[in-house]
Amino acid sequence: MKRVIDGKLYDTDKATCIASAESSCCKSDFGWWEEELYVTDKGRFFIAGEGHANSRWAEPCGNMRGPGSGMIAMTKNEALEWCEQHRIAADTVSKHFEIEPA
């Protein structure tokens, strides 16, 4: 998937996938979604995802919402928050972010 965001080309084929997350509901549920966090060679972060009508990835379909997909650029802090929110393994997170010991 490729998208231009803020004048920059984001490409899932050229970036490195760091982690993925998926909703706990089954794929046929209207709330289902899945996302992958990527980092580019230049150190820019983004998520690519898809989901059904009740997900952030939903797209307009007539006067309703239907399944959709997309990409969202993120700052390094936003990407770290995404990892924390989705409980990505500490070993994976520490490879890409400076983590301070507790």
C-alpha positions as CSV (number, residue, x, y, z in Angstrom):
1,M,0.0,0.0,0.0
2,K,1.3,3.5,-0.8
3,R,0.0,6.9,0.3
4,V,1.3,10.4,0.1
5,I,0.9,12.1,3.5
6,D,2.1,15.6,4.1
7,G,4.1,15.5,0.9
8,K,5.9,12.3,1.8
9,L,5.5,8.9,0.2
10,Y,4.8,6.1,2.6
11,D,5.1,2.6,1.2
12,T,4.5,-0.6,3.2
13,D,6.6,-2.6,0.6
14,K,9.7,-0.4,1.3
15,A,9.3,0.2,5.0
16,T,10.0,-2.2,7.9
17,C,7.0,-3.6,9.8
18,I,7.8,-3.3,13.5
19,A,4.6,-4.8,15.0
20,S,1.0,-5.6,14.4
21,A,-2.2,-5.5,16.4
22,E,-5.7,-6.8,15.8
23,S,-9.1,-6.4,17.5
24,S,-10.3,-9.2,19.7
25,C,-13.5,-9.7,17.8
26,C,-13.9,-12.0,14.8
27,K,-13.2,-10.8,11.3
28,S,-16.9,-10.8,10.4
29,D,-17.8,-8.4,13.3
30,F,-18.4,-4.7,12.4
31,G,-15.9,-3.7,14.9
32,W,-13.0,-5.8,13.5
33,W,-9.7,-4.1,12.5
34,E,-6.1,-4.8,12.1
35,E,-3.0,-2.5,12.0
36,E,0.7,-2.7,11.4
37,L,3.3,-0.2,12.6
38,Y,6.0,0.6,10.1
39,V,9.2,2.6,10.1
40,T,10.8,4.0,7.0
41,D,14.5,4.1,6.2
42,K,14.5,7.8,7.2
43,G,13.0,6.9,10.6
44,R,9.5,8.0,10.0
45,F,6.7,6.0,11.6
46,F,3.2,5.2,10.2
47,I,0.5,2.6,10.7
48,A,-1.3,0.9,7.9
49,G,-4.6,-0.8,8.6
50,E,-8.0,-2.0,7.6
51,G,-11.3,-2.6,9.3
52,H,-15.0,-2.8,9.1
53,A,-17.7,-0.2,9.5
54,N,-17.2,0.5,13.2
55,S,-13.4,0.9,13.0
56,R,-11.3,3.9,12.4
57,W,-10.6,2.5,9.0
58,A,-14.3,2.6,7.8
59,E,-15.1,4.5,4.6
60,P,-18.3,6.1,3.5
61,C,-20.6,3.8,1.6
62,G,-23.7,5.7,0.5
63,N,-25.4,7.1,3.6
64,M,-23.6,4.4,5.8
65,R,-20.1,3.3,6.5
66,G,-18.4,0.2,5.1
67,P,-15.0,-1.6,5.3
68,G,-12.0,0.5,4.5
69,S,-8.2,0.8,4.8
70,G,-5.6,3.5,5.0
71,M,-2.4,4.8,6.5
72,I,-1.7,7.3,9.3
73,A,1.7,9.0,9.8
74,M,2.9,9.2,13.4
75,T,5.5,10.9,15.4
76,K,8.0,8.7,17.2
77,N,6.2,9.4,20.5
78,E,2.8,8.5,18.9
79,A,4.3,5.3,17.6
80,L,5.7,4.4,21.1
81,E,2.2,5.1,22.6
82,W,0.7,2.8,19.9
83,C,3.1,0.1,21.0
84,E,2.2,0.6,24.7
85,Q,-1.5,0.7,23.9
86,H,-1.4,-2.6,22.0
87,R,1.0,-4.3,24.5
88,I,3.8,-4.9,22.0
89,A,6.6,-7.0,23.4
90,A,9.3,-5.1,25.3
91,D,12.1,-6.7,23.2
92,T,10.4,-5.4,20.0
93,V,9.8,-1.9,21.4
94,S,13.3,-1.5,22.7
95,K,14.8,-2.2,19.2
96,H,13.2,0.9,17.8
97,F,12.7,3.3,20.8
98,E,14.9,4.5,23.7
99,I,13.3,2.9,26.7
100,E,14.2,4.1,30.2
101,P,14.5,1.5,32.9
102,A,11.9,1.8,35.7
